[in-house]
Structure formats: structure tokens, C-alpha cells
Amino acid sequence: MHPPSDEWCVGTTALSDITYRFTFRGRSAHGAASPEAGNNALDAAVSSYVGINSLRGASRPSNNLVVGMVFREGGRATNVIPDRAVLDVEIRSTSAPIPQNLRGGKGEEAR
């Protein structure tokens, strides 16, 4: 993680950068035999992805907001409800307050 700043060491504009790793935990279950017994961690991760992605439209173009995301984990088989999902998020902007205002911690565990 780079410290958020509007200036690079030689005085040019740079993107401030905040990174997060979100871990979502649920309860695994067989998708056909007992889906009601599961709590899908990937569903929660996808909902978070959609919410974070909406930041792109909420920022002024002059802030040069860049949101990058990737799912690192999200299940092992199509017929098993995943009990764990991991989402990595990187937010960059030429406006240092934007990543700073979004910063809630070094990463969060969601349940």
C-alpha cells in the first residue's frame, strides 16, 4: 500500500493508492441436496463488488478514480455453496482525499 498523496517525489501528479483484501465467510453446503443449510460467501462478495464498482460513477472525472478488483477465492466446485470468498480491491485517484475517505482499515472480514 502506498501512502495517499497528490504529489510524486519529483512534483508531478501521481495516483494515491489504497488496497484492501476482504474475506467473506459463510457456511458450505451441497447445492442440490441441502442448499438451505448453506450461507454463500461468494454472494456476499459479489454484492460488495457491485457496491464498490458503483464508486466509479460517483466520482468526478477530474479525480481520475481507478477501481481494480479481483476475486482470489470463491468456491471449489459448482455444486457446493462456498464458505469462503476473497476479494482484493485497489482504489487509486489523483485526489488523495478520495482513497483516504474510503479507508476503513487494512482489510475487513465480512460475515
C-alpha positions as CSV (number, residue, x, y, z in Angstrom):
1,M,0.0,0.0,0.0
2,H,1.3,3.4,-0.9
3,P,0.6,6.4,1.3
4,P,-2.1,8.6,-0.3
5,S,-0.6,11.8,-1.8
6,D,-1.3,14.2,-4.6
7,E,2.3,14.6,-5.5
8,W,5.1,12.3,-6.6
9,C,8.6,12.8,-5.3
10,V,9.6,15.0,-8.3
11,G,6.5,17.1,-8.1
12,T,4.3,15.5,-10.8
13,T,0.8,14.4,-10.2
14,A,0.5,10.7,-9.2
15,L,-2.3,8.4,-8.2
16,S,-2.8,7.8,-4.5
17,D,-3.3,4.1,-3.8
18,I,-5.3,2.1,-1.2
19,T,-5.5,-1.7,-1.3
20,Y,-7.9,-3.9,0.6
21,R,-8.3,-7.7,1.0
22,F,-11.9,-8.6,2.0
23,T,-12.5,-12.1,3.3
24,F,-16.1,-13.3,3.4
25,R,-17.1,-16.3,5.4
26,G,-20.2,-18.4,5.1
27,R,-21.3,-22.0,5.6
28,S,-20.7,-24.7,3.0
29,A,-23.5,-27.0,1.8
30,H,-24.3,-29.2,-1.1
31,G,-26.0,-27.0,-3.7
32,A,-28.6,-29.7,-4.7
33,A,-29.1,-31.8,-1.6
34,S,-29.3,-29.1,1.1
35,P,-28.8,-25.5,-0.2
36,E,-30.8,-24.2,2.7
37,A,-28.1,-25.3,5.1
38,G,-25.5,-23.1,3.3
39,N,-24.6,-19.4,3.6
40,N,-23.0,-18.4,0.4
41,A,-19.8,-16.3,1.0
42,L,-19.5,-15.6,-2.7
43,D,-22.9,-14.0,-2.9
44,A,-21.8,-11.5,-0.2
45,A,-18.5,-10.9,-2.1
46,V,-20.3,-10.2,-5.3
47,S,-22.7,-7.8,-3.6
48,S,-19.7,-5.9,-2.3
49,Y,-18.1,-5.9,-5.7
50,V,-21.2,-4.3,-7.2
51,G,-21.3,-1.7,-4.4
52,I,-17.6,-0.8,-4.7
53,N,-17.8,-0.7,-8.5
54,S,-20.5,2.0,-8.2
55,L,-17.8,4.3,-6.9
56,R,-16.7,4.8,-10.5
57,G,-19.8,6.7,-11.4
58,A,-19.9,8.7,-8.2
59,S,-16.6,10.4,-8.7
60,R,-15.8,13.5,-10.8
61,P,-13.8,12.7,-13.9
62,S,-11.1,15.1,-12.8
63,N,-10.3,12.8,-9.8
64,N,-9.2,10.1,-12.2
65,L,-10.7,7.4,-10.0
66,V,-9.4,3.9,-10.9
67,V,-11.1,0.9,-9.1
68,G,-9.5,-2.5,-9.7
69,M,-10.9,-5.7,-8.2
70,V,-10.3,-9.4,-8.5
71,F,-11.8,-12.5,-6.7
72,R,-8.9,-14.5,-5.3
73,E,-11.2,-17.2,-3.9
74,G,-14.9,-18.1,-4.5
75,G,-15.6,-21.8,-4.2
76,R,-14.1,-25.0,-5.4
77,A,-17.0,-26.8,-7.2
78,T,-20.2,-25.7,-9.0
79,N,-22.4,-27.8,-6.8
80,V,-21.1,-26.7,-3.5
81,I,-22.1,-23.4,-1.8
82,P,-18.8,-21.7,-1.0
83,D,-18.0,-21.0,2.7
84,R,-15.2,-18.6,1.8
85,A,-14.6,-15.8,-0.7
86,V,-11.7,-13.4,-1.0
87,L,-11.9,-10.1,-2.9
88,D,-8.9,-7.9,-3.5
89,V,-9.6,-4.2,-4.2
90,E,-7.3,-1.4,-5.3
91,I,-8.5,2.2,-5.4
92,R,-6.4,4.9,-7.0
93,S,-7.1,8.6,-7.6
94,T,-5.3,11.8,-8.3
95,S,-7.3,13.2,-5.4
96,A,-5.7,11.9,-2.2
97,P,-8.8,12.5,0.0
98,I,-10.9,10.0,-2.0
99,P,-8.9,6.9,-1.1
100,Q,-8.3,8.3,2.4
101,N,-12.1,8.8,2.9
102,L,-12.8,5.2,1.8
103,R,-10.1,3.7,4.0
104,G,-11.8,1.9,6.9
105,G,-8.9,-0.4,7.8
106,K,-6.2,-2.6,6.3
107,G,-8.9,-5.2,5.2
108,E,-12.1,-6.4,6.7
109,E,-13.6,-9.7,7.4
110,A,-17.2,-9.9,6.5
111,R,-19.7,-12.4,7.8
